[in-house]
Amino acid sequence: MLGKLVSCLVAVGTLAVIAAPIAMAEGDRYSKQKVVYHINYDGGEDGKAYKGALGNIQNHINAVGKDNIDVKVVLHGDGVNLLRVAKDNLQLQGTVSNLKLQNVAFAVCNNTLKGRKIDKDNDLFEVFDEDIVPSGVAELSYLQGQGYTYIKP
């Protein structure tokens, strides 16, 4: 009798192990996430590096689900050029707009704007007063203190 019980328990355990990866494949792998993407580099020819970074963000959203992720993108230094290039690049405009529709927030460093004499209204794509933060690096530290995971694509 004990032998049959053990065999039954082993069979049930085996089924649970086999079923676990199936459940994970159906979207149970990731819980809610808070993430800050840090962009402070040159985008290269035609903004290629910027397009790659934004693609990483979209892939992250797709993997976790837009309702399970809070994404901030902090732009400072050369990273602010992402929105400068987007001013005239329709592909970048579409990507930035699409990410914003998925509640991705872009935080632009005021120190960079002042230091480089960049006018948010005339030089950058869709930057509003609420998008400006005093300091990009301080914002990164602040967000990490709020539990955001740091990613540099």
N, CA and C of each residue as an Amber inpcrd file, in Angstrom:
protein
   459
   0.8180000  -1.1920000   0.0000000   0.0000000   0.0000000   0.0000000
   0.8600000   1.2540000   0.0000000   1.9160000   1.2570000   0.8490000
   2.8100000   2.4020000   0.9250000   3.5270000   2.6080000  -0.4070000
   3.8750000   1.5250000  -1.0820000   4.5540000   1.6120000  -2.3730000
   3.6860000   2.2990000  -3.4180000   2.3600000   1.9710000  -3.4350000
   1.4470000   2.6030000  -4.3850000   1.2960000   4.0940000  -4.0850000
   1.2580000   4.4580000  -2.7970000   1.1370000   5.8610000  -2.4010000
   2.3650000   6.6480000  -2.8510000   3.5470000   6.0800000  -2.6510000
   4.7880000   6.7370000  -3.0630000   4.8010000   6.8960000  -4.5810000
   4.4110000   5.8820000  -5.3200000   4.3690000   5.9520000  -6.7870000
   3.4110000   7.0390000  -7.2510000   2.2830000   7.1350000  -6.5890000
   1.2930000   8.1550000  -6.9260000   1.8540000   9.5540000  -6.6680000
   2.5000000   9.7560000  -5.5170000   3.0890000  11.0520000  -5.1770000
   4.1970000  11.4280000  -6.1600000   5.0020000  10.4650000  -6.5720000
   6.0650000  10.7250000  -7.5510000   5.4490000  11.1430000  -8.8740000
   4.3790000  10.4800000  -9.3000000   3.7230000  10.8240000 -10.5590000
   3.1450000  12.2290000 -10.5050000   2.5030000  12.5850000  -9.3940000
   1.9400000  13.9220000  -9.2360000   3.0590000  14.9660000  -9.2480000
   4.1590000  14.6820000  -8.5440000   5.3000000  15.5980000  -8.5100000
   5.9030000  15.7950000  -9.8920000   5.9980000  14.7270000 -10.6640000
   6.5300000  14.8050000 -12.0190000   5.6330000  15.6750000 -12.8950000
   4.3380000  15.5180000 -12.7670000   3.4010000  16.3500000 -13.5440000
   3.5440000  17.8210000 -13.1710000   3.7440000  18.1160000 -11.8960000
   3.9030000  19.5050000 -11.4550000   5.1670000  20.1130000 -12.0460000
   6.2490000  19.3480000 -12.0920000   7.5020000  19.8440000 -12.6530000
   7.3460000  20.0860000 -14.1510000   6.6450000  19.2000000 -14.8400000
   6.4280000  19.3700000 -16.2780000   5.5240000  20.5710000 -16.5480000
   4.5160000  20.7850000 -15.7240000   3.5560000  21.8710000 -15.9450000
   4.1210000  23.2420000 -15.5820000   5.1060000  23.3060000 -14.6930000
   5.6460000  24.5980000 -14.2470000   6.1690000  25.4570000 -15.3940000
   6.9970000  24.9270000 -16.3160000   7.4710000  25.7760000 -17.4100000
   6.3400000  26.2610000 -18.3120000   5.2820000  25.4720000 -18.4510000
   4.1500000  25.8880000 -19.2740000   3.4870000  27.1140000 -18.6530000
   3.2950000  27.1020000 -17.3350000   2.6830000  28.2500000 -16.6550000
   3.5590000  29.4880000 -16.8140000   4.8740000  29.3120000 -16.6840000
   5.7720000  30.4550000 -16.8340000   5.7180000  31.0050000 -18.2480000
   5.6000000  30.1320000 -19.2290000   5.5550000  30.5730000 -20.6180000
   4.2950000  31.3770000 -20.9030000   3.2860000  31.2450000 -20.0880000
   2.0260000  31.9530000 -20.3020000   2.0090000  33.3090000 -19.6100000
   3.1400000  33.8300000 -19.1580000   3.1990000  35.1800000 -18.6240000
   3.3160000  35.2900000 -17.1180000   3.4960000  34.1820000 -16.4350000
   3.5970000  34.2200000 -14.9790000   5.0240000  34.4380000 -14.4810000
   5.9490000  34.5990000 -15.3650000   7.3490000  34.6940000 -14.9680000
   7.6710000  36.0070000 -14.2600000   7.1140000  37.1100000 -14.7480000
   7.5080000  38.4230000 -14.2400000   6.4070000  39.0640000 -13.4120000
   6.8030000  39.6250000 -12.2930000   5.8760000  40.4120000 -11.4890000
   6.0390000  41.8720000 -11.8950000   5.3600000  42.7520000 -11.2130000
   5.4440000  44.1830000 -11.5290000   6.8820000  44.6720000 -11.3940000
   7.2710000  45.5600000 -12.3110000   8.6340000  46.0740000 -12.3200000
   8.6380000  47.5860000 -12.4480000   9.6390000  48.2040000 -11.8280000
   9.9180000  49.6420000 -11.9740000  11.3380000  49.7390000 -12.5040000
  11.5030000  50.3990000 -13.6540000  12.7840000  50.4040000 -14.3360000
  13.1340000  51.8050000 -14.8010000  14.4060000  52.1800000 -14.6410000
  14.8920000  53.4330000 -15.2050000  15.9770000  53.0960000 -16.2260000
  15.7690000  53.5690000 -17.4450000  16.7490000  53.4370000 -18.5210000
  17.5630000  54.7180000 -18.5730000  18.8790000  54.5750000 -18.6180000
  19.8170000  55.7040000 -18.5780000  20.4510000  55.8820000 -19.9600000
  20.1990000  57.0300000 -20.5860000  20.7800000  57.3200000 -21.9020000
  21.5420000  58.6350000 -21.8070000  22.8620000  58.5360000 -21.9650000
  23.6990000  59.7390000 -21.9220000  24.7980000  59.6860000 -22.9820000
  24.5390000  58.9860000 -24.0630000  25.5510000  58.7810000 -25.1000000
  25.0380000  59.2500000 -26.4520000  25.9600000  59.3830000 -27.3750000
  25.6460000  59.7970000 -28.7400000  24.9240000  58.6570000 -29.4630000
  23.9550000  59.0050000 -30.2750000  23.1720000  58.0060000 -30.9790000
  23.8010000  57.4800000 -32.2510000  24.8720000  58.1200000 -32.6930000
  25.5220000  57.6710000 -33.9240000  24.7340000  58.0830000 -35.1510000
  25.1440000  57.5330000 -36.2750000  24.5340000  57.8770000 -37.5600000
  23.0430000  57.5490000 -37.5610000  22.2380000  58.5430000 -37.8930000
  20.7810000  58.4140000 -37.9890000  20.1400000  57.9560000 -36.6670000
  20.8360000  58.1880000 -35.5450000  20.2720000  57.8190000 -34.2500000
  20.1920000  56.3220000 -34.0140000  21.0760000  55.5600000 -34.6690000
  21.0160000  54.0990000 -34.5980000  21.0580000  53.5690000 -33.1590000
  21.9440000  54.1210000 -32.3270000  22.0380000  53.6460000 -30.9380000
  20.7730000  53.9970000 -30.1530000  20.1880000  55.1420000 -30.4630000
  18.9390000  55.5280000 -29.7970000  17.8090000  54.5760000 -30.1870000
  17.7510000  54.2350000 -31.4600000  16.7220000  53.2930000 -31.9220000
  16.8860000  51.9470000 -31.2280000  18.1400000  51.5250000 -31.0540000
  18.3980000  50.2630000 -30.3550000  17.9450000  50.3120000 -28.9060000
  18.2440000  51.4190000 -28.2260000  17.8400000  51.5640000 -26.8270000
  16.3240000  51.5590000 -26.6930000  15.6490000  52.2910000 -27.5740000
  14.1850000  52.3350000 -27.5200000  13.5810000  50.9720000 -27.8630000
  14.2460000  50.2350000 -28.7490000  13.8110000  48.8660000 -29.0500000
  13.9280000  47.9620000 -27.8300000  15.0060000  48.1460000 -27.0580000
  15.1580000  47.3800000 -25.8150000  14.0080000  47.6700000 -24.8580000
  13.6340000  48.9330000 -24.7640000  12.5350000  49.3180000 -23.8680000
  11.2370000  48.6530000 -24.3250000  10.9670000  48.6810000 -25.6360000
   9.7450000  48.0550000 -26.1480000   9.7580000  46.5530000 -25.8920000
  10.9070000  45.9120000 -26.1060000  11.0150000  44.4720000 -25.8360000
  10.7570000  44.1710000 -24.3610000  11.2430000  45.0290000 -23.4820000
  11.0310000  44.8630000 -22.0400000   9.5370000  44.9460000 -21.7200000
   8.8740000  45.9560000 -22.2810000   7.4290000  46.1090000 -22.0760000
   6.6860000  44.8900000 -22.6010000   7.0690000  44.4210000 -23.7770000
   6.4050000  43.2540000 -24.3700000   6.5570000  42.0140000 -23.4920000
   7.7250000  41.8580000 -22.8790000   7.9780000  40.6740000 -22.0520000
   7.2090000  40.7060000 -20.7380000   7.1290000  41.8870000 -20.1350000
   6.5230000  42.0080000 -18.8100000   5.0280000  42.3130000 -18.8930000
   4.6460000  43.0470000 -19.9260000   3.2560000  43.5020000 -20.0740000
   3.1530000  44.9510000 -19.6480000   2.5140000  45.7710000 -20.4740000
   2.4880000  47.2200000 -20.2140000   1.7990000  47.5810000 -18.9050000
   0.9470000  46.7170000 -18.4040000   0.2830000  46.9900000 -17.1310000
   1.1200000  46.5540000 -15.9270000   2.2380000  45.8760000 -16.1910000
   3.0900000  45.3750000 -15.1170000   4.4220000  46.0970000 -15.0240000
   4.5630000  47.2140000 -15.7360000   5.8650000  47.8700000 -15.7520000
   5.7110000  49.3850000 -15.7090000   6.5950000  50.0070000 -14.9660000
   6.6790000  51.4640000 -14.8620000   8.0710000  51.8280000 -15.3790000
   8.1320000  52.5000000 -16.5400000   9.4140000  52.7950000 -17.1810000
   9.6600000  54.2970000 -17.2200000  10.8500000  54.6720000 -16.7680000
  11.3420000  56.0470000 -16.8880000  12.5990000  55.9930000 -17.7520000
  12.7600000  56.9770000 -18.6200000  13.9690000  57.1130000 -19.4230000
  14.6040000  58.4380000 -19.0320000  15.8060000  58.3860000 -18.4800000
  16.5070000  59.6030000 -18.0760000  17.5300000  59.9460000 -19.1590000
  17.3920000  61.1650000 -19.7020000  18.2710000  61.6560000 -20.7540000
  19.0810000  62.8260000 -20.2290000  20.4000000  62.7220000 -20.3350000
  21.2670000  63.8520000 -19.9870000  22.5050000  63.7810000 -20.8600000
  23.2750000  64.8520000 -20.8720000  24.4590000  64.8890000 -21.7300000
  24.0660000  64.6290000 -23.1730000  24.8710000  63.8120000 -23.8590000
  24.5860000  63.5000000 -25.2690000  23.2670000  62.7530000 -25.4540000
  22.7380000  62.1640000 -24.3970000  21.4760000  61.4380000 -24.4950000
  20.2900000  62.3230000 -24.8490000  20.3720000  63.6160000 -24.4970000
  19.2930000  64.5500000 -24.8360000  19.1400000  64.6540000 -26.3500000
  20.2210000  64.3450000 -27.0670000  20.1540000  64.3900000 -28.5310000
  19.1700000  63.3820000 -29.1110000  18.7680000  62.3900000 -28.3370000
  17.7400000  61.4600000 -28.8110000  16.5110000  62.2550000 -29.2400000
  16.0970000  63.2040000 -28.4050000  14.9020000  63.9940000 -28.7260000
  15.2150000  65.1120000 -29.7180000  16.4750000  65.4720000 -29.8440000
  16.8830000  66.4450000 -30.8690000  16.8360000  65.7740000 -32.2450000
  17.3640000  64.5650000 -32.3420000  17.3300000  63.8150000 -33.5970000
  15.8800000  63.4890000 -33.9700000  15.0680000  63.1630000 -32.9680000
  13.6650000  62.8220000 -33.2210000  12.8770000  63.9930000 -33.7960000
  13.3460000  65.2010000 -33.5730000  12.6570000  66.3900000 -34.0910000
  12.4660000  66.2830000 -35.6160000  13.4470000  65.6900000 -36.3120000
  13.3980000  65.5750000 -37.7710000  13.3690000  64.1350000 -38.2730000
  13.3250000  63.1590000 -37.3780000  13.3720000  61.7560000 -37.7660000
  12.0180000  61.1140000 -37.4510000  11.2380000  60.8620000 -38.4940000
   9.8740000  60.3480000 -38.3050000   9.8500000  58.9850000 -37.6200000
  10.8430000  58.1450000 -37.8930000  10.8700000  56.8310000 -37.2450000
  11.0690000  56.9780000 -35.7350000  12.0070000  57.8160000 -35.3350000
  12.2200000  58.0560000 -33.8990000  10.9990000  58.7170000 -33.2660000
  10.3910000  59.6460000 -33.9760000   9.1720000  60.2880000 -33.4580000
   8.1090000  59.2430000 -33.1650000   7.8990000  58.3430000 -34.1200000
   6.8870000  57.3030000 -33.9390000   7.1920000  56.3940000 -32.7690000
   8.4590000  56.0390000 -32.6240000   8.8520000  55.1520000 -31.5250000
   8.6830000  55.8390000 -30.1730000   9.1380000  57.0850000 -30.0740000
   8.9900000  57.8320000 -28.8220000   7.5070000  58.0030000 -28.4860000
   6.7150000  58.3890000 -29.4690000   5.2740000  58.5890000 -29.2420000
   4.6000000  57.3000000 -28.8080000   4.9640000  56.1900000 -29.4460000
   4.3840000  54.8970000 -29.0970000   4.7460000  54.5040000 -27.6650000
   5.9830000  54.7450000 -27.2710000   6.3820000  54.4310000 -25.8960000
   5.6320000  55.3090000 -24.8980000   5.4620000  56.5840000 -25.2370000
   4.7050000  57.4700000 -24.3450000   3.2630000  56.9890000 -24.1890000
   2.6840000  56.4610000 -25.2610000   1.3240000  55.9170000 -25.1760000
   1.2510000  54.7170000 -24.2410000   2.4040000  54.0820000 -23.9960000
   2.4830000  52.9480000 -23.0740000   2.9620000  53.4000000 -21.6940000
   2.8300000  54.7090000 -21.4360000   3.1640000  55.3280000 -20.1440000
   4.6530000  55.3520000 -19.8190000   5.5000000  55.3060000 -20.8350000
   6.9270000  55.5000000 -20.6150000   7.1560000  57.0010000 -20.4610000
   7.8490000  57.3910000 -19.3970000   8.1220000  58.8040000 -19.1280000
   9.5660000  59.1210000 -19.4920000   9.7540000  60.2140000 -20.1970000
  11.0870000  60.6850000 -20.5630000  11.4370000  61.8690000 -19.6660000
  12.5310000  61.7480000 -18.9200000  12.9890000  62.8120000 -18.0300000
  14.2300000  63.4480000 -18.6520000  14.1660000  64.7540000 -18.8810000
  15.2350000  65.4850000 -19.5630000  15.9560000  66.3750000 -18.5510000
  17.2770000  66.2990000 -18.5580000  18.1190000  67.0230000 -17.6140000
  18.1600000  68.5210000 -17.9140000  17.7560000  69.3140000 -16.9460000
  17.7870000  70.7680000 -17.0960000  19.2220000  71.2960000 -17.1460000
  20.1440000  70.6660000 -16.4130000  21.5430000  71.0890000 -16.4650000
  22.0870000  70.9980000 -17.8930000  21.7180000  69.9160000 -18.5880000
  22.1590000  69.7540000 -19.9760000  21.5320000  70.8150000 -20.8660000
  20.2380000  71.0660000 -20.6790000  19.5650000  72.0790000 -21.5060000
  20.2180000  73.4370000 -21.3330000  20.4710000  73.8240000 -20.0930000
  21.0980000  75.1250000 -19.8210000  22.5310000  75.1650000 -20.3380000
  23.3090000  74.1530000 -20.0150000  24.7190000  74.1210000 -20.3720000
  24.9620000  74.1130000 -21.8750000  24.0490000  73.5050000 -22.6050000
  24.2110000  73.3980000 -24.0620000  23.2980000  74.3630000 -24.8180000
  22.6120000  75.2020000 -24.0590000  21.7040000  76.2020000 -24.6520000
  20.6930000  75.5480000 -25.6110000  20.0300000  74.5180000 -25.1040000
  19.0120000  73.7910000 -25.8650000  17.6450000  74.2970000 -25.4310000
  16.8410000  74.7000000 -26.3940000  15.4750000  75.1690000 -26.1350000
  14.5310000  73.9840000 -26.3020000  13.9060000  73.5600000 -25.2110000
  13.0420000  72.3730000 -25.2610000  11.9140000  72.5140000 -26.2660000
  11.4040000  73.7220000 -26.4450000  10.2640000  73.9320000 -27.3480000
  10.6610000  73.9200000 -28.8150000  11.8410000  74.4150000 -29.1350000
  12.2490000  74.5380000 -30.5330000  13.2410000  73.4720000 -30.9860000
  13.9860000  72.8950000 -30.0590000  15.0720000  71.9880000 -30.4380000
  14.7740000  70.5090000 -30.2030000  13.7710000  70.2110000 -29.3920000
  13.5080000  68.8280000 -29.0070000  12.0980000  68.3970000 -29.3840000
  11.9320000  67.0820000 -29.5740000  10.6330000  66.5080000 -29.9160000
   9.7970000  66.2680000 -28.6580000   8.6630000  66.9320000 -28.5960000
   7.6460000  66.7210000 -27.5490000   8.1970000  66.6730000 -26.1250000
   8.8150000  67.7570000 -25.7110000   9.2640000  67.8740000 -24.3220000
   8.4550000  68.9870000 -23.6690000   7.8710000  68.6660000 -22.5360000
   7.0200000  69.6000000 -21.8180000   7.6380000  69.9180000 -20.4590000
   7.1350000  70.9450000 -19.8010000   7.6980000  71.3640000 -18.5110000
   7.7900000  70.2090000 -17.5230000   6.7810000  69.3590000 -17.4830000
   6.7720000  68.2470000 -16.5220000   7.8180000  67.1670000 -16.8490000
   8.4130000  67.2330000 -18.0470000   9.4470000  66.2690000 -18.4410000
  10.8410000  66.6890000 -17.9840000  10.9870000  67.9330000 -17.5490000
  12.2910000  68.4700000 -17.1670000  12.5770000  68.1480000 -15.7010000
  13.7570000  67.5840000 -15.4530000  14.2140000  67.3300000 -14.0840000
  15.4650000  68.1880000 -13.8540000  15.7180000  68.5980000 -12.6150000
  16.8640000  69.4850000 -12.3560000  18.1990000  68.9010000 -12.8060000
  18.4040000  67.6100000 -12.5440000  19.6800000  66.9650000 -12.8350000
  19.4370000  65.5200000 -13.2430000  19.9960000  65.1270000 -14.3730000
  19.8270000  63.7460000 -14.8260000  20.4210000  62.7390000 -13.8690000
  21.6510000  62.9760000 -13.4160000  22.2830000  62.0160000 -12.5110000
  21.5860000  61.9780000 -11.1560000  21.1450000  63.1190000 -10.6740000
  20.4020000  63.1310000  -9.4090000  19.0800000  62.3770000  -9.5640000
  18.4520000  62.5000000 -10.7250000  17.1930000  61.7860000 -10.9880000
  17.4220000  60.2770000 -10.9960000  18.5390000  59.8410000 -11.5800000
  18.8610000  58.4160000 -11.5770000  18.9910000  57.8920000 -10.1510000
  19.7000000  58.6200000  -9.3270000  19.8850000  58.2230000  -7.9370000
  18.5550000  58.2210000  -7.1880000  17.7630000  59.2600000  -7.3980000
  16.4520000  59.3650000  -6.7610000  15.5770000  58.1560000  -7.1240000
  15.5090000  57.8430000  -8.4200000  14.6500000  56.7410000  -8.8680000
  15.1370000  55.3960000  -8.3320000  16.4470000  55.2120000  -8.2890000
  16.9630000  53.9680000  -7.7200000  16.5980000  53.8640000  -6.2420000
  16.6110000  54.9850000  -5.5420000  16.1830000  55.0000000  -4.1430000
  14.7050000  54.6950000  -3.9830000  13.9170000  54.9290000  -5.0430000
  12.4900000  54.6270000  -5.0410000  12.1960000  53.2010000  -5.5040000
  13.2600000  52.4180000  -5.7160000  13.0770000  51.0110000  -6.0800000
  13.1250000  50.7070000  -7.5620000  13.5210000  51.6690000  -8.3780000
  13.6370000  51.4260000  -9.8110000  14.9350000  50.6660000 -10.0970000
  14.8600000  49.6810000 -10.9520000  16.0340000  48.9520000 -11.4100000
  16.7210000  49.7770000 -12.4900000  18.0420000  49.9040000 -12.3890000
  18.8420000  50.6870000 -13.3250000  19.2560000  49.8360000 -14.5290000
  18.9990000  50.3570000 -15.7340000  19.4330000  49.6880000 -16.9580000
  20.0770000  50.7160000 -17.8720000  21.2340000  50.3730000 -18.4020000
  21.9000000  51.2250000 -19.3800000  22.0010000  50.4210000 -20.6830000
  21.1100000  50.7280000 -21.6250000  21.1170000  49.9400000 -22.8720000
  22.2710000  50.3080000 -23.7840000
